[in-house]
Amino acid sequence: MKPAPFDYAKPATLEEAFGLLEDHGEDARVLAGGQSLLPALYMRLSAPAILVDISALDALRGISIDNETLRIGALTSHTELQASEDVARAAPLLVQAVAHIAHPAIRNRGTFGGSLAHADPAAELPACMVALDARLEIAGPTGPRKVAAADFFHGLYETDLAPGEILTAAEIPLLQKGFRSGFAEFARRTGDFAMAALAAHGRFDGGRVRDLRLVYAGVDIRPVRALSAEQIIEGEAVAAELVAKARARLGDDLKPTGDLHASAAMKLQLSGVLLERVLSEMAGAR
Amino acid sequence: MDPSREISLTVNGERITTRVEPRTSLVDFLREDAGLTGSHVGCEHGVCGACTVRLNGMIVRGCLTLAVQADGAEVWTIEGVSDSGEIAALQEAFLKRNALQCGYCTPAMLLTAAALLKENPAPTRPEIREYLSGNYCRCTGYQAIVDAVQAASQAKGPGS
């Protein structure tokens, strides 16, 4: 199908973008890579009057690293993320996760910030941001602000972004000594959205796991931490019996709703398998 | 008010300056305005991959890119890379192994396979399958396509 007609603007500065978003209010949509927005327009799930193309905003580009944080600009493509040595060193979880996002032609245009701002509950990067305790940088007409990833994702395609605001970057704490990450996903076909995915991050201290974060995608309306399972594993060594105990508690943490791709019971089952796989891989990694 | 926008881009090495409606996809522009019908339109929402073209050196979905977004860009389509001889070995391998039946997915398969071989000149079969997973073929069952890509990669490899 063809999308409904819309107008198009490509602001050269953030201020210009804020002006356009203010003028058009709910009739405007921000366009970055367009890999989620354009399908929605084609299917006429959305019919904005104007697209505000932010791809010329250089402030939203680039990957940089300082003593404490890795900063990833919102316009970074999935392909750039996948190829970045800084990302591989400072946040390897992202490289593990990006391989599961769609296909090469889509990864070439889809953006990091677009995926976060779109907040599809089955998307990989939102779960990674929560697992890595990232802070998201937001710019708006009243100035910039930062919000913890755990507070950014509100629900189904809903985020902390207020009307007129634009996600500009994410700040991720650098990988500290002893920390490891793991990612696994079940999808019907390569590149499909996850039926269930798990992003995990934690410290291995003499064989014992500390500060573990287990964040699931595809099982709820937003990324969800498996807090009870984390608690069981905290301070312990990864062993089959312990993981089975944690897995048995996943039902307390995850309340999946079934969808076209998998029933609720299947999603919970897959989540348990992911837990076993990811933890054993992380424990075995050197 | 005229809603159209002026864009200027190069397609297969040729400069084109024209006006397009903002909602026109890159692949519709290439087919309808530039007359290059080798890029196909399948699902029109980014799933089938039939519309794959090369934008600034990278393969993209021609349906998930607006023509206005390609302003200032360099675009190559199957016509261009075919005429230049760049993918001749792949085309030969597709022919030899019957890696097409109706041919609808073939231009996109070739462009995607060419992108793979550029990144990874000697891919394994699982790597080929993984890379082509965003391109649907409804005829062949993929076996012959993977065979052809593998053959073309070996043809380019050392000692062949």
Boltz contact constraints between the chains, C-beta under 6 A:
constraints:
  - contact:
      token1: [A, 3]
      token2: [B, 23]
      max_distance: 6.0
  - contact:
      token1: [A, 5]
      token2: [B, 23]
      max_distance: 6.0
  - contact:
      token1: [A, 6]
      token2: [B, 22]
      max_distance: 6.0
  - contact:
      token1: [A, 6]
      token2: [B, 23]
      max_distance: 6.0
  - contact:
      token1: [A, 8]
      token2: [B, 22]
      max_distance: 6.0
  - contact:
      token1: [A, 8]
      token2: [B, 68]
      max_distance: 6.0
  - contact:
      token1: [A, 34]
      token2: [B, 64]
      max_distance: 6.0
  - contact:
      token1: [A, 35]
      token2: [B, 64]
      max_distance: 6.0
  - contact:
      token1: [A, 38]
      token2: [B, 64]
      max_distance: 6.0
  - contact:
      token1: [A, 39]
      token2: [B, 45]
      max_distance: 6.0
  - contact:
      token1: [A, 39]
      token2: [B, 46]
      max_distance: 6.0
  - contact:
      token1: [A, 42]
      token2: [B, 44]
      max_distance: 6.0
  - contact:
      token1: [A, 42]
      token2: [B, 45]
      max_distance: 6.0
  - contact:
      token1: [A, 103]
      token2: [B, 133]
      max_distance: 6.0
  - contact:
      token1: [A, 103]
      token2: [B, 134]
      max_distance: 6.0
  - contact:
      token1: [A, 105]
      token2: [B, 52]
      max_distance: 6.0
  - contact:
      token1: [A, 105]
      token2: [B, 59]
      max_distance: 6.0
  - contact:
      token1: [A, 105]
      token2: [B, 60]
      max_distance: 6.0
  - contact:
      token1: [A, 105]
      token2: [B, 61]
      max_distance: 6.0
  - contact:
      token1: [A, 105]
      token2: [B, 134]
      max_distance: 6.0
  - contact:
      token1: [A, 108]
      token2: [B, 58]
      max_distance: 6.0
  - contact:
      token1: [A, 108]
      token2: [B, 60]
      max_distance: 6.0
  - contact:
      token1: [A, 109]
      token2: [B, 60]
      max_distance: 6.0
  - contact:
      token1: [A, 190]
      token2: [B, 133]
      max_distance: 6.0
  - contact:
      token1: [A, 191]
      token2: [B, 133]
      max_distance: 6.0
  - contact:
      token1: [A, 191]
      token2: [B, 134]
      max_distance: 6.0
